[in-house]
Amino acid sequence: MGLSMNLDSYNAREAEQQHLLQVYGQYDFEPVAAEGVHITCRDGRQLLDFYGGHAVASLGYAHPDVLETLNKQAAQLFFQSNAVALEVRATAARKLAEFAPAGLERVFFVNSGAEANENAFRIALKKTGRSKILAVEHSFHGRTAAAGALTWGAREKWYGFPRTPFDVDFIPRDESDAAQAMVDSDTAAVVIELVQGMAGAYDLAPEFVKSIDSACKKHGALLIIDEVQTGIGRTGFAFAADLYGLQPDMLTTAKALGAGFPVGALMLTENVANCLGNGDLGTTFGGGPLASALISTVLDVIERDQLLSNVQKLSRRLQAACLTGPVNKISGKGLLLGLHCSGGAKSTRDALLDKNILVGTSGNPDVIRLLPPLVLNDEHVDELVAALATI
Ligand SMILES: Cc1ncc(COP(=O)(O)O)c(C=O)c1O
């Protein structure tokens, strides 16, 4: 990479422990720089990144278009709030609406996936005048009061609030009959994560998704697709909703949308948006100039460099070759894949890290998760496959 690092004895984990809350299980390396799909660590190691900082680094690191956009926009107009209209924000919203499934014409920019979901749930309750939202077992929707309420297992593990802000229930995964029975005229919305990321890249059965969609239509409930992890090309489609042939009432996205800059978006149909007026929603930072400029750049680069077909091609290559070494099954879509490992995910992750390849784990103790940058290439895939074969 041509970077000369200061390989001193500084230990970031120890330094963090002095003041930062200790709420994260952390890897044992410290990134000090990154370029393309490689991370340089303080000890001089170079890691091939199949994790992408939780699916965020959509264009990898130090991407020239991202750097140019950041520099130009920061110099021109660093920040203005939603109290004023901005060309850069209007452009980002137009491009995102063009990129999204048909019908999602309205955009509300926020700062994170949880914030996007929080707003989606609130709008569903307001639009329908109902008080219950359903999610699917094993889904993850975020850490805030409403998003956490709809996250499977949260209340037993970390939720912390004494009650949920609305009625909540969970549909058993891939059980179409249960979906038909549970969605009723009290249901404001059903939220679905089409490929459940945290659960280990579990792709929901299309028949199950269709049954939820039809039950929502039958009972006037809204369909919300959480594409915080699956969106922005990750599945080889602009959104997983395209892959599943869905036209949701709302869609949320974040992570890859800003290529590493904190940003989220809620997208709505005109029909849903009609229930909102001046003062109904708000956020200080959402849709700021830097975030907006980066959204446009990410979408432009995905189109210009044909990254959707790159994702599809690499996904095929991975699925054809990764059944080797400890891997006995592959789930997921595009570049959100779960490698099911005999002997467990953690030991495979550690063995790969010893070979300078970074992968993620998941809520499933047997599944390692691949969420690499969309700019990955064939050689990177082959490097992972070769490493797996020796484990
Ligand atoms: C599917 C899904 N929804 C929501 C979230 C929450 O996003 P954030 O961490 O940006 O609040 C995540 C984060 O991992 C996610 O994977």
Ligand as a Chemical Component Dictionary entry (heavy atoms), coordinates in Angstrom:
data_LIG
# 
_chem_comp.id                   LIG 
_chem_comp.type                 NON-POLYMER 
_chem_comp.pdbx_formal_charge   0 
_chem_comp.three_letter_code    LIG 
# 
loop_
_chem_comp_atom.comp_id 
_chem_comp_atom.atom_id 
_chem_comp_atom.alt_atom_id 
_chem_comp_atom.type_symbol 
_chem_comp_atom.charge 
_chem_comp_atom.model_Cartn_x 
_chem_comp_atom.model_Cartn_y 
_chem_comp_atom.model_Cartn_z 
_chem_comp_atom.pdbx_ordinal 
LIG C1 C1 C 0 -31.241 -5.171 9.551  1  
LIG C2 C2 C 0 -30.781 -4.076 10.475 2  
LIG N1 N1 N 0 -31.662 -3.145 10.873 3  
LIG C3 C3 C 0 -31.295 -2.142 11.685 4  
LIG C4 C4 C 0 -30.009 -2.034 12.160 5  
LIG C5 C5 C 0 -29.645 -0.894 13.062 6  
LIG O1 O1 O 0 -28.835 0.001  12.368 7  
LIG P1 P1 P 0 -27.923 1.044  13.143 8  
LIG O2 O2 O 0 -26.888 0.273  13.878 9  
LIG O3 O3 O 0 -27.366 1.924  12.059 10 
LIG O4 O4 O 0 -28.827 1.801  14.058 11 
LIG C6 C6 C 0 -29.053 -2.989 11.771 12 
LIG C7 C7 C 0 -27.670 -2.916 12.285 13 
LIG O5 O5 O 0 -26.929 -3.855 12.271 14 
LIG C8 C8 C 0 -29.447 -4.037 10.917 15 
LIG O6 O6 O 0 -28.584 -4.982 10.508 16 
# 
loop_
_chem_comp_bond.comp_id 
_chem_comp_bond.atom_id_1 
_chem_comp_bond.atom_id_2 
_chem_comp_bond.value_order 
_chem_comp_bond.pdbx_ordinal 
LIG C1 C2 SING 1  
LIG C2 N1 SING 2  
LIG C2 C8 DOUB 3  
LIG N1 C3 DOUB 4  
LIG C3 C4 SING 5  
LIG C4 C5 SING 6  
LIG C4 C6 DOUB 7  
LIG C5 O1 SING 8  
LIG O1 P1 SING 9  
LIG P1 O2 DOUB 10 
LIG P1 O3 SING 11 
LIG P1 O4 SING 12 
LIG C6 C7 SING 13 
LIG C6 C8 SING 14 
LIG C7 O5 DOUB 15 
LIG C8 O6 SING 16 
# 
